[in-house]
Amino acid sequence: MNPAPMAPPLAPPITPAPGKPGSDIVKRVGLLAALAALLAVVWMPALQGLPAAGQVMLAILAFAVIVWMTEALDYAVSSVVIGALMIFLLAYAPDAAKPAGPDMGTGAALGLALSGFSNSAVALVAAACFIAAAMSATGLDRRIALKVLSRVDAGTNHIVIGAMVTGFLLSFIVPSTTARVACLVPIMMGFILAFKVDRRSRFAGLLVITAAQTASVWNIGIKTAAAQNMVAIGFIEKQFGTSISWTEWFIAGAPFSAVLSVAVYFIMTRLMKPEMKEIAGGQATIRQQLEAIGPMTLRQWKLLVIVLVLLGFWATEKVLHNFDTSSTTIAAIALMLVPRLGVMDWKESQRGFPWGTVILFAVGISVGTALLKTNAAGWLANLIVQHLGLQQASAFAILMLLSLFLIVIHLGFASATALASTMIPIIISVLTAVQTPGINVIGMTMLLQFVVSFGFILPVNAPQNMIAYGTDTFDARDFVRTGLVITLAAMALLVVFALTYWPWMGYMTKAV
């Protein structure tokens, strides 16, 4: 009797990418520079047209940008520090609405510092983290990945397509970019090990880099795929009292993501052409891994049903019902946690829960809200409008210039959430300040939020990139050279969509 087939060996654990030489020095210098910038802006003479509270918020913004760009502090720690700075510095500034009045005091300042925590988008981000935890706890994400990959043949390019399709499907049901890549990368590494492929081969690097880049691409097309999208939604809701439904976002962004995905496939398979055309025994390996995890469990079936129903509610928002995305997601989490009916208990849901991400997100919204309320964002926006000559510029020119600005500044950020938190309030103020007839401020904000997800160039531009880099399957220069071409392709697509599809759909201008 033949022995039962053994499951392939597990991939070695993915370790964080090694820090750059001198990174500790950069962090120390970054913290000192952030403090120096904070004090310099606070102590400089009063800026014309800017309330004292607005000047304080500019100082805090300078501190936050430098700290986030240099990673001088852990993101969660930096959020707490920024919150404390807002409380005690704003307390000694008059309310922007009454610049000649008394100082607002710690009570009012505390309200501004914590304003982000009351935003519905924060609840959605926290709920999304619970869904990611449930996927990991039940193993449903791994099963979906293996099922998709089992449908492709052993050709190396077809395996790459399978990985991209898996990333696309997981974008709908795992609302966390980091969680999606953290699921996919170990599976890819398991394949590489089981296929007996050199982990430093072009095929290995191709597979891992493509998984990370696909995750970033679909952050554009799917509203719930990434936390940074919720930042933009939160500011839109706060500023305009309206929101963008899941379907509206999908209609605007999914065609762009789909075309860019095709471009990513051809760019990656040409620039990192695999050494072999086919992996011997590839399908057998995938089947063995599927056999090893056994049939669908009851918990996985329950989670799949809950997630599919939730996806149905997201897709039909404002069409069949008026339940917003945050409310339906919280209801789904409640079902997941109910004993017997649910799929996990509270302790299980807390394993690896990224509370730091939630705090960063909430404080980021607080900073943006305070920038708007103290007129700091408006003051900065007027400077940008005047110096770039945007007063009477076309919607196309405004979109291109601001997109280029966001792509360049993203090079200094390791978090798209942090980038969105600092830049989207300023973007909203810029779009409000221009005099272009009929400009669609909400639609243009959404399109520029798409650009916030363009973290394609450096491994340090996004957590998913760092997870991929931690596999040691490629050099940083491989990521940079392929990422630059992907960014150029994305910019070319921006031009095409900004001249055709988006104006046709009314996202850039409205009829006047």
C-alpha positions in Angstrom: 0.0 0.0 0.0 1.4 3.4 -1.0 1.8 5.8 1.9 -0.4 8.9 2.0 1.1 11.9 0.3 2.8 14.2 2.6 1.9 17.8 2.7 4.7 20.0 1.3 6.9 21.7 3.9 5.8 25.0 5.2 7.4 28.1 4.1 10.0 29.6 6.4 8.6 32.4 8.5 8.5 35.8 6.9 10.8 38.1 8.8 10.6 41.9 8.6 12.9 43.4 6.1 16.2 44.5 7.6 16.4 48.1 8.5 18.6 50.4 6.4 22.1 51.2 7.7 22.0 54.2 9.9 18.2 54.0 10.3 18.5 54.7 14.1 20.5 57.9 13.3 17.8 58.9 10.8 15.1 58.4 13.4 17.0 60.4 16.0 17.7 63.2 13.6 14.1 63.0 12.4 12.7 63.4 15.9 15.0 66.4 16.6 14.0 67.9 13.2 10.3 67.4 14.0 10.7 69.2 17.4 12.7 72.0 15.8 10.0 72.5 13.1 7.2 72.4 15.7 8.9 75.1 17.8 9.9 77.2 14.8 6.4 77.5 13.5 4.8 78.1 16.9 7.3 80.8 17.8 7.4 82.6 14.4 5.6 85.9 14.1 1.9 85.7 13.4 1.2 84.7 9.8 -1.1 87.1 7.9 -4.7 85.8 7.5 -4.1 82.8 9.7 -5.6 82.5 13.2 -3.3 81.6 16.1 -5.0 78.2 16.4 -4.3 77.6 12.7 -0.6 78.5 13.2 -0.4 75.9 16.0 -2.0 73.3 13.7 0.6 74.1 11.0 3.3 73.5 13.6 1.7 70.2 14.6 1.3 69.3 10.9 5.1 69.9 10.3 5.9 67.8 13.3 3.6 64.9 12.1 4.9 65.0 8.5 8.6 64.8 9.6 7.9 62.1 12.2 5.9 60.0 9.7 8.4 60.5 6.9 11.4 59.5 9.0 9.6 56.9 11.1 11.2 58.6 14.1 8.5 57.2 16.3 6.3 54.1 15.9 3.1 55.1 14.2 0.9 54.3 17.2 3.2 56.2 19.5 3.4 59.2 17.2 -0.4 59.3 17.1 -0.6 59.6 20.9 2.2 62.2 21.0 0.4 64.2 18.3 -2.9 64.0 20.2 -1.2 65.3 23.3 0.4 68.2 21.4 -3.0 69.1 20.0 -4.5 69.2 23.5 -1.9 71.3 25.2 -0.8 73.7 22.4 -4.3 74.4 21.1 -5.5 75.0 24.7 -3.5 78.3 24.7 -4.9 79.6 21.4 -8.3 81.3 20.8 -10.9 79.5 18.9 -10.5 80.2 15.1 -14.1 81.4 15.0 -13.4 84.0 17.7 -9.7 85.0 17.1 -10.0 87.9 19.6 -11.7 85.8 22.3 -10.2 83.9 25.2 -8.0 80.8 24.8 -10.1 77.7 24.1 -8.7 75.7 27.1 -7.9 72.0 27.4 -11.6 71.0 27.2 -12.2 72.4 23.7 -8.8 71.3 22.6 -9.4 67.8 23.8 -12.6 67.7 21.8 -10.6 68.5 18.6 -7.9 66.0 19.4 -10.5 63.2 19.9 -12.8 64.3 17.1 -11.5 61.6 14.7 -12.6 58.8 17.1 -16.3 59.8 16.5 -16.0 59.5 12.7 -17.9 56.6 11.3 -14.9 55.7 9.0 -12.9 54.8 12.2 -15.6 52.2 13.1 -15.4 50.8 9.6 -11.6 50.5 9.8 -11.8 48.7 13.2 -14.5 46.4 11.8 -12.4 45.7 8.8 -9.6 44.6 11.1 -12.0 42.1 12.8 -12.9 40.7 9.4 -9.2 40.2 8.6 -8.8 38.5 12.0 -11.7 36.2 11.3 -10.3 35.3 7.9 -7.0 34.4 9.5 -8.5 32.5 12.5 -10.7 30.3 10.2 -8.1 29.9 7.4 -10.7 30.9 4.8 -8.3 33.3 3.2 -5.7 30.6 2.7 -8.4 28.2 1.3 -9.6 30.7 -1.2 -6.0 31.4 -2.3 -5.3 27.6 -2.8 -8.6 27.1 -4.6 -7.9 29.8 -7.1 -4.3 28.7 -7.7 -5.5 25.1 -8.2 -7.4 26.2 -11.2 -4.3 27.4 -13.2 -1.8 25.1 -14.8 1.9 24.8 -14.0 3.1 27.5 -16.4 5.0 30.2 -14.5 3.1 33.1 -16.1 -0.2 31.3 -15.3 0.8 31.0 -11.7 1.5 34.7 -11.6 -2.0 35.3 -13.1 -3.4 33.0 -10.4 -1.7 35.0 -7.7 -3.1 38.3 -9.1 -6.6 36.9 -9.4 -6.4 35.7 -5.8 -5.3 39.1 -4.6 -8.2 40.6 -6.6 -10.8 38.3 -5.0 -9.4 38.8 -1.5 -9.7 42.6 -2.0 -13.5 42.2 -1.8 -13.6 40.2 1.4 -10.4 41.1 3.3 -10.6 44.8 3.9 -6.9 45.1 4.9 -4.0 45.4 2.4 -1.5 44.2 5.0 -3.7 41.2 5.9 -4.2 40.2 2.2 -0.4 40.3 1.5 0.4 38.6 4.8 -1.9 35.8 3.7 -0.6 35.5 0.1 3.1 35.8 0.7 3.6 32.7 2.9 1.5 30.7 0.4 3.8 31.9 -2.4 6.9 31.1 -0.4 5.5 27.6 0.4 5.1 27.0 -3.3 8.6 28.2 -4.0 10.0 25.9 -1.3 7.9 22.9 -2.5 8.7 23.6 -6.2 12.4 23.5 -5.2 12.9 26.9 -6.8 15.7 29.1 -5.7 14.2 31.8 -3.4 16.5 34.3 -5.0 15.4 33.4 -8.5 13.6 35.8 -10.8 10.5 33.7 -10.6 10.4 34.0 -6.8 10.9 37.7 -6.9 8.3 38.1 -9.7 5.7 36.2 -7.7 6.2 38.1 -4.4 6.5 41.6 -5.9 3.4 41.0 -8.1 1.4 39.9 -5.1 2.3 43.2 -3.2 1.7 45.5 -6.3 -1.6 43.8 -7.1 -2.8 44.6 -3.5 -1.9 48.3 -4.0 -3.6 48.4 -7.4 -6.9 47.1 -6.1 -6.8 49.5 -3.2 -7.8 52.0 -5.9 -10.8 50.2 -7.2 -12.5 48.9 -4.0 -13.5 51.3 -1.4 -13.3 48.8 1.5 -9.9 47.4 0.4 -7.7 49.8 2.4 -7.9 52.1 5.4 -6.6 55.2 3.5 -9.8 55.2 1.4 -11.8 55.6 4.6 -9.7 58.7 5.5 -11.0 60.4 2.3 -14.5 59.2 3.0 -14.3 60.5 6.6 -13.2 64.0 5.5 -15.8 64.1 2.7 -18.6 63.2 5.2 -17.3 65.8 7.7 -16.9 68.6 5.2 -19.9 68.1 2.9 -22.3 66.0 4.9 -22.5 63.3 2.2 -20.6 60.1 1.3 -19.6 57.9 -1.6 -21.2 54.5 -1.7 -19.3 51.3 -2.3 -20.8 50.9 -5.8 -20.1 54.6 -6.8 -16.4 54.1 -5.7 -16.2 50.8 -7.6 -17.7 52.3 -10.8 -15.1 55.1 -10.7 -12.0 53.1 -9.7 -12.5 49.5 -10.8 -12.0 50.1 -14.5 -8.7 51.9 -13.7 -7.5 49.1 -11.5 -8.5 46.4 -14.0 -6.5 48.1 -16.8 -3.6 48.8 -14.5 -3.6 45.1 -13.4 -3.1 44.0 -17.0 -0.3 46.5 -17.3 1.3 45.2 -14.1 1.2 41.6 -15.4 3.0 42.5 -18.6 5.5 44.9 -16.9 6.4 42.3 -14.2 6.7 39.3 -16.6 8.9 41.3 -19.0 11.1 43.0 -16.5 11.5 39.9 -14.3 11.1 37.2 -16.9 11.2 33.8 -15.0 14.0 31.4 -15.7 11.6 28.6 -16.6 8.3 28.4 -18.4 6.7 25.7 -16.3 7.0 24.3 -12.7 7.3 20.6 -12.7 4.8 19.1 -10.3 3.2 22.5 -9.5 -0.4 21.3 -9.7 0.4 18.3 -7.5 1.9 20.5 -4.9 -1.1 22.8 -4.8 -3.5 19.7 -4.6 -1.4 18.3 -1.7 -1.8 21.6 0.2 -5.5 21.6 -0.4 -5.8 18.0 0.8 -3.7 18.9 3.9 -6.2 21.5 5.0 -9.2 19.2 4.5 -12.8 20.1 3.6 -14.5 23.3 4.4 -15.2 23.6 8.1 -18.5 24.9 9.6 -16.8 28.1 10.7 -15.5 28.7 7.2 -18.9 28.2 5.7 -20.4 30.6 8.3 -17.8 33.2 7.6 -18.2 32.9 3.9 -21.9 33.4 4.1 -21.6 36.4 6.4 -19.0 38.0 4.1 -20.9 37.4 0.9 -24.1 38.8 2.5 -22.1 41.8 3.7 -20.6 42.3 0.2 -24.2 42.3 -1.2 -25.1 45.0 1.3 -22.1 47.1 0.3 -22.8 46.7 -3.4 -26.5 47.7 -3.1 -26.0 50.7 -0.8 -28.2 53.6 -2.0 -29.8 51.3 -4.6 -31.8 48.8 -2.6 -31.3 50.2 0.9 -29.9 53.2 2.8 -27.7 51.3 5.2 -24.2 52.8 5.0 -21.0 50.7 4.7 -19.9 51.3 8.3 -23.3 50.2 9.8 -23.6 47.0 7.8 -20.0 46.1 8.6 -20.5 46.5 12.3 -23.6 44.3 12.1 -21.5 41.6 10.3 -18.9 41.8 13.1 -21.6 41.4 15.7 -22.8 38.2 14.0 -19.2 36.9 13.8 -18.7 37.3 17.5 -22.1 35.9 18.7 -21.6 32.6 20.5 -22.6 29.5 18.5 -23.8 31.6 15.5 -20.4 33.3 15.1 -17.0 32.2 14.0 -14.7 33.4 16.7 -14.7 34.6 20.3 -13.4 37.9 21.6 -10.0 36.6 22.7 -9.4 35.0 19.3 -10.3 38.2 17.5 -7.7 40.1 19.5 -4.7 38.0 18.3 -2.6 40.4 16.3 -5.3 43.0 16.2 -3.7 46.2 14.8 -4.9 48.7 17.4 -2.1 51.0 16.4 -3.5 51.3 12.9 -6.9 52.2 14.3 -5.4 54.9 16.6 -3.3 56.3 13.8 -6.3 56.4 11.6 -8.4 58.2 14.2 -5.7 60.7 15.2 -5.0 61.3 11.5 -8.6 62.3 11.0 -8.4 64.5 14.1 -5.4 66.3 12.7 -7.2 66.8 9.3 -10.4 68.0 11.0 -8.4 70.5 13.2 -6.6 71.8 10.1 -9.9 72.5 8.4 -11.6 74.0 11.5 -8.7 76.3 12.4 -8.4 77.5 8.7 -4.8 76.1 8.5 -5.8 73.9 5.5 -7.5 76.8 3.8 -4.5 79.1 4.3 -2.2 76.4 2.9 -4.5 75.8 0.0 -4.6 79.4 -1.0 -0.8 79.4 -1.1 -0.8 76.3 -3.3 -3.5 77.7 -5.6 -1.6 81.0 -6.0 1.9 79.6 -6.5 0.8 76.9 -8.9 -1.6 79.2 -10.8 -4.6 76.9 -10.2 -7.2 79.7 -9.8 -8.6 79.3 -13.4 -6.9 76.0 -14.4 -8.9 73.3 -16.0 -10.0 70.3 -14.0 -7.6 68.2 -16.0 -4.6 70.4 -15.1 -5.6 70.5 -11.5 -5.8 66.7 -11.3 -2.5 66.2 -13.0 -0.6 68.7 -10.9 -2.0 67.5 -7.6 -1.5 63.9 -8.6 2.2 64.5 -9.4 2.6 66.3 -6.1 1.1 63.3 -4.2 3.3 60.8 -6.1 6.4 62.7 -5.2 5.5 63.3 -1.6 4.5 59.6 -1.2 8.2 58.7 -1.6 8.7 60.0 1.9 5.9 58.2 3.5 5.7 54.6 4.7 1.9 54.7 5.2 -0.8 55.7 2.8 -3.1 56.3 5.8 -0.7 58.9 7.2 -0.3 60.5 3.7 -4.1 60.7 3.3 -4.6 62.1 6.8 -2.2 65.0 6.1 -2.9 65.7 2.4 -6.6 65.1 1.8 -7.8 68.0 4.0 -5.4 70.2 2.1 -6.6 68.8 -1.2 -10.2 69.5 -0.3 -9.3 73.1 0.6 -7.4 73.5 -2.7 -10.3 72.2 -4.7 -12.7 74.5 -2.8 -10.5 77.5 -3.4 -10.1 77.2 -7.2 -12.4 79.2 -9.4 -12.8 76.6 -12.1 -16.5 76.6 -13.2 -18.4 73.5 -12.2 -15.5 71.6 -10.6 -16.8 68.5 -8.7 -14.9 68.8 -5.4 -16.2 65.4 -4.1 -15.4 63.5 -7.3 -12.0 65.1 -7.7 -11.1 64.3 -4.0 -12.0 60.6 -4.7 -9.8 60.6 -7.9 -6.9 62.1 -6.0 -7.4 59.5 -3.2 -6.8 56.9 -5.9 -3.4 58.4 -6.4 -2.6 58.1 -2.6 -2.5 54.4 -3.2 0.3 54.7 -5.8 2.9 53.3 -3.4 4.6 51.3 -6.1 8.2 52.6 -6.1 10.0 51.9 -2.8 9.7 48.9 -0.5 9.2 51.4 2.4 6.2 53.1 0.7 3.7 50.7 2.1 3.5 47.9 4.8 2.6 45.3 2.1 5.8 46.2 0.3 7.8 45.6 3.4 6.1 42.2 4.0 7.2 41.3 0.4 10.7 42.6 1.0 11.0 40.6 4.2 10.9 37.3 2.1 14.5 38.1 0.8 13.4 36.9 -2.7 14.5 40.1 -4.4 16.7 43.2 -4.1 15.3 46.6 -3.4 16.5 47.7 -6.9 14.2 45.1 -8.4 11.3 46.6 -6.6 12.3 50.2 -7.6 12.9 49.5 -11.3 9.6 47.6 -11.7 7.8 50.1 -9.5 9.0 53.1 -11.5 7.6 51.5 -14.7 4.3 50.7 -13.0 4.1 54.3 -11.7 4.7 55.6 -15.2 2.0 53.3 -16.5 -0.4 54.5 -13.8 0.3 58.1 -14.7 -0.3 57.4 -18.4 -3.6 55.8 -17.4 -4.5 58.8 -15.3 -4.1 61.0 -18.3 -6.3 58.7 -20.4 -9.0 58.3 -17.8 -8.9 62.1 -17.0 -9.6 62.9 -20.7 -12.2 60.3 -21.3 -14.0 58.1 -18.7 -14.0 60.3 -15.6 -15.2 63.5 -17.4 -17.9 61.4 -19.1 -19.1 60.1 -15.7 -19.1 63.6 -14.2 -16.4 62.9 -11.6 -14.3 66.0 -12.5 -16.8 68.7 -13.4 -20.6 69.1 -13.0 -23.0 70.9 -15.4 -23.2 74.6 -14.5 
